[in-house]
Amino acid sequence: MATSIYVNKPTRHDGFKGKTTPKDVQFEWSRAEVLNYNVTLSIKLMTFFETNPSWYNASTALSYPLNTICTGTQAGLAYDHVHVHTGIPQPALGGLAYQNQICKPRYRCGVSADGATTYVATVHEIGHNMGMYHDADRNCLSPDVGVMGGAGVGWSTCSVNDMNTMLQTGNHGCLWIDNIADNEVTPASLLGITLVPELLGQLKTADEVCEQLYGSGFRYREYPDVVNPSCNLYSCVDHNVGNAHGRMFKQPNSITGLYCEHQKICFAGACKDWSDAQLSNLEVRAGGWSSWESWTTCSRTCGRGLVYKRRRCDNPTPKNSANCIGKEYEAEGCNLTPCAGDSNKNSNLIIQRASETCQRLIDNNIINGTKYTASGSVYSSLNHGVCEVLCASAPGYTRPDLTRFGLIENGTPCPGTLDAADAKQYSRRPGFYSACLEGYCQRFDCNNTLNAGVFDGCGVCNGDNSTCTIREGNYTDNVATWQRKEWTKIPVGAYNIEISFVWNDMKQYYTEIFSKEGKPIITSSIAGDSRIFQTGENPISFGGTLWNNDAFVAIMHAKGPLTEPVIVKVYSMGSNINTGMQYLYSAPTNINSCTGTCENGGTWSTDMCACDCPTGYTGNLCTSQCSTQCYNGAAVNESNCECMCNDKQYGSKCNCRYPFTGGNCNTCKHVTCENNGVFNAISCRCECLPGYGGLRCDVTCADTGDNATCTAGAAAGNCISDNVNIEQTCMVSCNLCGKNISLLSLFKLNF
């Protein structure tokens, strides 16, 4: 059957680049044992309408494209059949064809509305050209139904009889001769091509399909958030290193014939038994790994990139079998030092990396910068969607459903499966973390590899506990209600400190820490700043380290090493029985023989590796007369005993300026922007479009509070303090409506 194929403008014609759909069509027409004929499709012309011809009507009413494709081509070469794939959105029908009109120039045509990436509609419409009616119209009922009856596969006895009748009674001599000369085949690359009667997914792996469609380095990628993802629409992703890395092309239908489960393939949009496709005894071939490819260069110059190498499951490729067992990648972290402006909070850093990716895609014309902005987020919280980006739509533009953008940068944090110690960054933890590698969330170890190295008790990756002294102890004494008891002293030099108990057993017990002078640091009942149950995003700075306390999990931890000792106490608010409390920390190997020279009448304590100081003196060696406690890692000026704040801190104790947060005020409270604002990591604020203000550009540009109060509050520096309310109500007075809010301009108000 000499066939000419046209694909009109709305259709992505990638499905025909490698003649993938015609092969699937040939698969159904090759059932000679059913049809009683060997039907061979021979493609003599393939034309893509980049601009639809003036004579062609691409209407959703398919009678118009059907009529115009026939009238527009009838004066051409003597093709047996002409078929057009429209890809028109929301057509009235899935396809249409003239009945019994094969070989007749004016009526030899068929049209399929579902684009160039499916084949059943094409098979069905050619069936009409070949004399077949709908099975129901011929009284063929289940199970005697096929392509002409909605079964999606095979031929009913009615279809076979209809075709036989047409061939025996009509004038269809064109089907028996090759009436298109070789020099008339267009393009010439079609010459000599034989359509193998096998489903595409049986001929090629999913990755091979994408490489056939788009070129070397493209790979198959399922949607992360659809039902039955293995037999659904999918994307082909560019994994080539370069500015286009991660770009995606959507394919609206599954790969028919692709392995999905044991003795099942993708068929008719679902994972079905071989028998549902009228197949049996298919070849089963396990895949094998190729040799490893070369290592890449680091994917980033700062901010944790990755170097990696890959091996392919193509030695041989699997057929009707799962993918190769084992790791596809080896990878290592590289250039781990944060970039300037990088957030130290993973959730914020993810937003930053997503926005960087969107900007790159826009800059390289991969996505349309008039339709999308550089404000990025993760595509989906489901499955591998955490390693894709979603770029925000520009004002007035509605993103089409199921639009995908690209892979997030390699090395970006992702919410993988980690135990609580790693997920919450406890001081004593195995050391695993999750990061995106080529679009998938992978677990990296303490050595920044994909292996299983863990920190030993000394904090050494793959160590043997020989580089430190590990101290641990238990406390089982009951403490009377409203009383506290001293438990232990943790000395200078201690690190990876963890104090814990089972909260569900002892909900009325609390662990507390004090300085060696008895000053409360974290307590449960003492009035004042030390009464902290949950440190949350603002751990307490003391002894040269940050202390985290989660009272509702009953874990207090600090990384250390301590520059001042702490006294651990237990406080009881009720009548719970003490079922056991534990401390655990690491210390230098010489901790038991630590020495020091005390000044100002102090005496050395080996328990604390510090001096017991007389009244009026503090510090490890009793050299300080300051008892000031500063927040957020700020140091004390020994000359005046005042806290020395950085430019993100304010006040006598160095509180974090709003919207900065975190133990050293290096984390931003918000990183997502609304109304197409763009996040500025330096100022911790969004740069807003005219007319919008606030940290996230979520309010209109106006003072909503009393003008006099706003003016006075701004003059007093409240805009950059912890006064959240004034920032929410005094947009203009606080200078929060400008497009470029710099850190310096914000801080001017306080000087």
Secondary structure, DSSP 8 states (H G I E B T S, - for coil): -EEEEEE-TTS-GGGGTTTHHHHHHHHHHT-HHHHSS----EEEEEEE-SS--TT----SSTHHHHHHHHHHHTTS---SEEEEE---SS-SSSEEE-TT-TT-TTT-EEEESS-SS--HHHHHHHHHHTT---TGGGT--TTS--GGGT-SSS--HHHHHHHHHHHHHS--GGGGS--S-GGG-BSGGGTT----SS-HHHHS-HHHHHHHHH-TTEEEEE-TTSSSGGGS-EEEEE-SSSTTTT-EEEESS--TT-EEETTEEEETTEEEEGGGGT--S---B-------------S-SSS-EEEEEE--S-TT--BSS---SS-SEEEEEE--S--TT--SSHHHHHHHHHHHHHHHHHHTTSS-TTTEEEEEEES-SSGGGGGEEEEEE-TT----TT---EE--TT-B------HHHHTT-SS----EEEEETTEEEEE-TTSBSS---B-TTS-BT--S-SSEEEEEEE-----TT-EEEEEEE-TT-EEEEEEE-GGG-TTEEEEEE-TT--EEEBSSSSSTTB-SB-TTS-EEETTEEEEEETTTTEEEE----SS-EEEEEEESS------EEEEEEE-TTGGG------TT-EEETTTTEEE--TT-BSTTS-B------STT-EEETTTTEEE--TTEETTTTEE-TTEESTTS-EES----STT-EEETTTTEEE--TTEESTTS-EESSB-S-HHHHHHHHHTTGGGTT-HHHHHHBTTTTT-SSS---HHHHHGGG-
